[in-house]
Amino acid sequence: MSDFPFSYSQELSLRRGLDGSPKLDIIIVNWNSGRLLQDCLESISREKDTDYLLSRVVVVDNASSDGSCDRLQGSGLPLTLIFNDKNCGFAKACNQGACLSEATYLLFLNPDTVLFGNTIGNSISFLNDPSHTRIGICGVRLLDEVGSPMTSCARLPTLRILFGKMTRLSRVLPGLFPPHLMGPEECIRSREVEQVIGAYFLVRRKLFEELNGFDERFFLYFEEVDFSLRARQKGYFSYFLADTYLYHKGGGSSEKARSKRLYYSLQSRIRYGNKHFSRLEAFTLLMLTLTVELVSRLLWGILTLSSSRLKETIEGYRYFIGSLLSRNLL
């Protein structure tokens, strides 16, 4: 185990479960996560709560080239590895991992996370409460490497929210242009939210099947946003547990391909708009992305004297416009 800033019990615990205990499958999608994946698995093995049965831990590897899935040690975990010969995207890999599951709950967990001793146990106990049957998705408080709260919840995006984000007006006029990501000060208590961040995404399996899983048209980003909206439309809500914690590095493997990360973010946002906005709103979003946001990103790169930011913007938009011209986005 690599050095980690938090202290927690080192006692290993195998999930034998109790008669009638809910079953859990954990799905982790890996792409060049390095040592982070092993740290994540080791934290799962330290979970102290045994009031659920851990049926499977499925690692779906999207054609990693860094050897991060070589010689994984599961510390007694019921580990299953799935290797894709190409990067098929996050949503599709999640669906692969959840395929044929018979568990009560599915936990979609990022490889750049580390659980505390009762992270899973607390959230499953919450969902398993008979009074919480309409809560379909559960998330927890995300902490950075020094223990400070990170973004754990978000608002479901509207055209106004996205315009405020691309112009940075959400920072100046948050009352008029609410920010997409909720700040730590908005997540100080447990409560129902529109969306929890997908680094820790605990879902009822029956709901996952009812929604036919994640929409695989979202290669990366917005798949959990789309899922959360569709769940709300079915009468199931998302809940944030403020007193249950998870370490999240953030960025993870996507930091290694920042221009592609921008491209996938823009691509998925447009697909989300095409799917859930009116035609006029979706067209407006596309035009704003190609004009206002592009200019805003270039100006910010110039003002901050950041050549890397400028390069990321130019290359990301080159991929994005190429996708538009080939009609792969519509």
Rosetta blueprint (number, residue, H / E / L):
1 M L
2 S L
3 D L
4 F L
5 P L
6 F L
7 S L
8 Y L
9 S L
10 Q L
11 E L
12 L L
13 S L
14 L L
15 R L
16 R L
17 G L
18 L L
19 D L
20 G L
21 S L
22 P L
23 K E
24 L E
25 D E
26 I E
27 I E
28 I E
29 V E
30 N E
31 W L
32 N L
33 S L
34 G L
35 R H
36 L H
37 L H
38 Q H
39 D H
40 C H
41 L H
42 E H
43 S H
44 I H
45 S H
46 R L
47 E L
48 K L
49 D L
50 T L
51 D L
52 Y L
53 L E
54 L E
55 S E
56 R E
57 V E
58 V E
59 V E
60 V E
61 D E
62 N E
63 A L
64 S L
65 S L
66 D L
67 G L
68 S L
69 C L
70 D L
71 R L
72 L L
73 Q L
74 G L
75 S L
76 G L
77 L L
78 P L
79 L E
80 T E
81 L E
82 I E
83 F E
84 N E
85 D L
86 K L
87 N L
88 C L
89 G L
90 F H
91 A H
92 K H
93 A H
94 C H
95 N H
96 Q H
97 G H
98 A H
99 C L
100 L L
101 S L
102 E L
103 A L
104 T L
105 Y E
106 L E
107 L E
108 F E
109 L E
110 N L
111 P L
112 D L
113 T E
114 V E
115 L E
116 F L
117 G L
118 N L
119 T H
120 I H
121 G H
122 N H
123 S H
124 I H
125 S H
126 F H
127 L H
128 N H
129 D L
130 P H
131 S H
132 H H
133 T L
134 R L
135 I E
136 G E
137 I E
138 C E
139 G E
140 V E
141 R E
142 L E
143 L E
144 D L
145 E L
146 V L
147 G L
148 S L
149 P E
150 M L
151 T L
152 S L
153 C E
154 A E
155 R L
156 L L
157 P L
158 T L
159 L H
160 R H
161 I H
162 L H
163 F H
164 G H
165 K H
166 M H
167 T H
168 R L
169 L H
170 S H
171 R H
172 V H
173 L L
174 P L
175 G L
176 L L
177 F L
178 P L
179 P L
180 H L
181 L E
182 M L
183 G L
184 P H
185 E H
186 E H
187 C L
188 I L
189 R L
190 S L
191 R E
192 E E
193 V E
194 E L
195 Q E
196 V E
197 I L
198 G L
199 A L
200 Y E
201 F E
202 L E
203 V E
204 R E
205 R H
206 K H
207 L H
208 F H
209 E H
210 E H
211 L L
212 N L
213 G L
214 F L
215 D L
216 E L
217 R L
218 F L
219 F L
220 L L
221 Y L
222 F L
223 E H
224 E H
225 V H
226 D H
227 F H
228 S H
229 L H
230 R H
231 A H
232 R H
233 Q H
234 K L
235 G L
236 Y L
237 F E
238 S E
239 Y E
240 F E
241 L E
242 A E
243 D E
244 T E
245 Y E
246 L E
247 Y E
248 H E
249 K L
250 G L
251 G L
252 G H
253 S H
254 S H
255 E H
256 K H
257 A H
258 R H
259 S H
260 K H
261 R H
262 L H
263 Y H
264 Y H
265 S H
266 L H
267 Q H
268 S H
269 R H
270 I H
271 R H
272 Y H
273 G H
274 N H
275 K H
276 H H
277 F L
278 S L
279 R H
280 L H
281 E H
282 A H
283 F H
284 T H
285 L H
286 L H
287 M H
288 L H
289 T H
290 L H
291 T H
292 V H
293 E H
294 L H
295 V H
296 S H
297 R H
298 L H
299 L H
300 W H
301 G H
302 I H
303 L H
304 T L
305 L L
306 S L
307 S H
308 S H
309 R H
310 L H
311 K H
312 E H
313 T H
314 I H
315 E H
316 G H
317 Y H
318 R H
319 Y H
320 F H
321 I H
322 G H
323 S H
324 L H
325 L H
326 S L
327 R L
328 N L
329 L L
330 L L
